[in-house]
Amino acid sequence: MASPNLSYGHIGWVFSVAASDAGARPTDHADLRAGPVLAAALNLKSGGVCLIAGPVIFAIFRVLHGDTPAADAEAALNFVRNRPIYPAVHIFAVLAALVSLIGLLALTRSLGRPASWLMGQAAVISGTVGLAIFGVESTSEGLALPELARAASNADPSQQAELVRAARAVAAVTYGPSLVAIALLIGVPLLLFGIAMLLDEYPSWLAWAGVVIGGVTTLAAVGLFLVPSLFPGFLLYGVLASVVAQLWLLTTGMVMLRRSRGPEKV
């Protein structure tokens, strides 16, 4: 028997709230925390800033990193020896990738349709796993090679041979994780966000660009993992991952900033 304090009006109000919640979009619940218009605009603006700052910083440090001749261990040690900022470049690249991932999380929150929102969530999960792998792989190489290079500069010829073999081992151990990191941190997220944008209200040209860049990056990373001599690695590491993909993220950040100003700016 119902409590005497629970009137029919209260019961109707409960059912109306439940019905409205059931039909709400995923972003509606997030927007209600701070007010629909204010929260949506703030989310787009903060996400846009992250997707502009992150790729720019990442690209700068990738340029400072240079193209390490990983196939030649002795040349790699000489290359690192002449770059005292080599360890710092790696850690700042990881932090820049984290900023970009925060921006992608905001991009997910801006998606209005359930299917696109779920794809955005899957993309962020993939990027999170990829960032974890990238952090371990990048910082391991960023600390190991400079240490080996310093030791080799003061070692006799017999010891230098051992250090070159150690550098070759570092390159071999980090090669596979670096490709998996690119696929999960860049390739898969761009592919999924491109599909999500096609289902949502973002420009179709930006969506198709994400699909193409993400798909090609993922296939290239998998191809090099299976066949290391398939094509020169700088095309993936230097061109696709460090330039083309970062330009897509930067452009997406600009689009989000425009959307934050109101419907007329979309």
N, C-alpha and C positions, 0 to 999 in steps of 0.2 A: 504494500500500500504506500502511495506517495506521501512524502512529508507534507504536513499542513502548511509549511512555510514556502513550498514550491508551487507557485501559481502556474496557470496555463500560459500566462504571458512569459514567465521565465523559461518554460519548456520551449515555447516557440522561438525565443531569442537564442537558446542554445542550439536548436536545430538550424536556424538561419546562419549562425556563425560557423557551424560545422560544414554546412553546404558551401558557404563562401570560401572557406579554407580548402575544401576539396577541389574547387575549380580554380584556385589561384595558381599562378605560375611560380616556378622556383624563385625568380627574382622578386616577386611581390613580397614574400616573407622577409627577404633581406632588406627591401626598401622600407618596410613598415617600421624597422627599428629606429630610423632617424627621420622619417618622413619621406614619402615617395619621391617627390621631385628633388629635394636636397640630397638624399642618399644616392639616387641614380646619377646625378650630375657629379657629385663628389667621387663616386666610384669610377666614372669615366675619366674624370680629370686626373685623379691619382694614378690610375692604370695607364693613361696615356703618357704621363710624365715618366713612369717607370719604363715603358716600352720605347721611349726616346733615349733616356739616359743610359739604360742597360746596354743596348746594342752599340751605342756610340763608344762607351767606355770599353766594351769587349773588343770592338774593332781596333781601337787605339792600342790596346795591350797585345792584341794578336800581331799588329804591325811591329811593335817593339820586340815581340818574341822572335820574329823572323822564321825562316824555314830551316829547322834543324835537320841536317843530313843524317837521318836515323839509320839509313842503310849502311853507312860507313861509320863505325864506332869511333875510330881515331879522329876522323874529321868532325864528328859530333862533339868530342871532347875539346878540340881546338875552337870550335864554334862557340861553345858555352864559356870557355875560358875568357873570351873577349867580351862577354856580356855579364857584367857584375849584377845587373838588375834581373837576371834570369829567374831567381826564386820569387821575387816580388811580382814579376809579370804573371806567373802562374796563379798566385793567390788572388790577385786583383781580377784576373779573368774569371775565376770561380765566383767571386763576389758580384761581378757584373752580370754573370749568368743568373745569379739568384735574384737580382733586381728585375731582370727580364721575366723571370718566372712569376714574380709577384704581379707584374703587369698582366701576364696571361691569366692569372687568377681573377683579376679585375675584369678582364675580357670575358671570362666565363660568366661572371655575375651580371654582365650586361646583356647576355643572351636571353631572349624572352620565351622561346618555344622549348617544350620539354625535351624533344629529341636533340636539339642543338645544345641545350644545357648539359645533357648527359655526355655528349661528345666532348664538350669543353672540360667537363670533370675528368673524363678519361685522358684527355690531352695533358691536363695538369698533373695527374698521377704519373703518367709516362715521363713528363719533364722532371718531376721530383726524383724518380728513380735514376734517370739519366744524370741529373745534377749530382747525386750522391756518388755515382760511379766516376763522373768527371772530376769531382773534388779529390777523390782518392788517387785516381790515375795521374792527374795533372800535378798535384802537389808532390807525389812520390817522385816523378821524373824531375820536377823543378828543384828538389833538394838533392836527389841522388847524383845527377849528372854534374852539377857544380862541385860537389864534394869529390867526385872521381877526377874531375878536371884539375882541381887544386893538388890532389895527391899525385897525379901524373906529371905535373909540371916540375916536381921536385924528386921524382923517382928515377932510378937507373933503368937501363933498357929492359932488363928482365922483369922488373916490377911493372914497367909501363905495359908490357904485353899482358900481364894479369889484369891491369886496370882497364885495358881496352876490351878484354873478354867480359869484364864486369859491366862495362858500358853497353856491350852488345846484349848482355842478359837483361839489363834494364829496358832496353828498346824492345826486346822480344816479349817481356812480361807486360809492358804497358800498351803494346800495339793492339791486342784484342779488346781490352777495356776501352781504349780510346774510340774505337769504331762503334762499339755498343753504346757508349755515351753519346756520340753524335746522332746515332739512330734514335735513341730514346729521348734525348734532350732537345733535338732540333727537328729531325725528320718526321717522326710520328706526331708530335704536337702540331706542327704546321699543316700536315695532311689532315688531321682531325679537325683543327680549327677552320681550315678551308671548307671542309664539308659542312661544318656547323654554320658557317657564315652563309653558305648557299641556302640553308634552310631558314635563315633569320633575315634581318633587315640591313645587313652590311652590304657594301657594294659588291656586285658579282665579279668584277675584275679582280678585286682584292682576294675574294674567296678562291677563284680559279688559280690565281698566282700561288696561294698557299697550298692548294692541292698539288700543283705541279712541282713547286720547289720542295715541299715535304716528301712527296713520292719519290722524286729523283734522288734526294739526299738519303732517304732510307734504303733505296735499292743500291745506291753507290756504296754505302757503308757495308751492307750485307755482301755485296759483290767483292769488295776488297777483303772482307773477313774470310770469305771462302777461297778467293783467288788473289793473293797479295800482289801479283804482277799484272792484274787486270788493266790498270791504268795508273798514271802517276798520282801519288797520294796528295800532292798539293792542290789538285783539282777539287778534291773533297774538303781537305782541311783548310786550304787557303781561299778557294773561290766560293764553293757552295756554303760551307758552314760559317766562314768568317766574313764574307761579303754579301752574297746574295740573300741568305737567310736573315742576316742582320738588317738588310735594307727592307725586307718584308716586315719585320718586327717594328722598325722605325716608322714605316708608312702606316702600319696599323695603329701605332701610338698617336700619330697625327690625326687619323680618322676618328679615334676615340675622343681626342680633344675637341674636334669640331662638333661631334655629337653632344658633348657636354654643354655646349652653348645653347642648345635648343633644337627643336625639330627642323626649323628652317635651315639649320647648318648641316644637316645630315647629307 
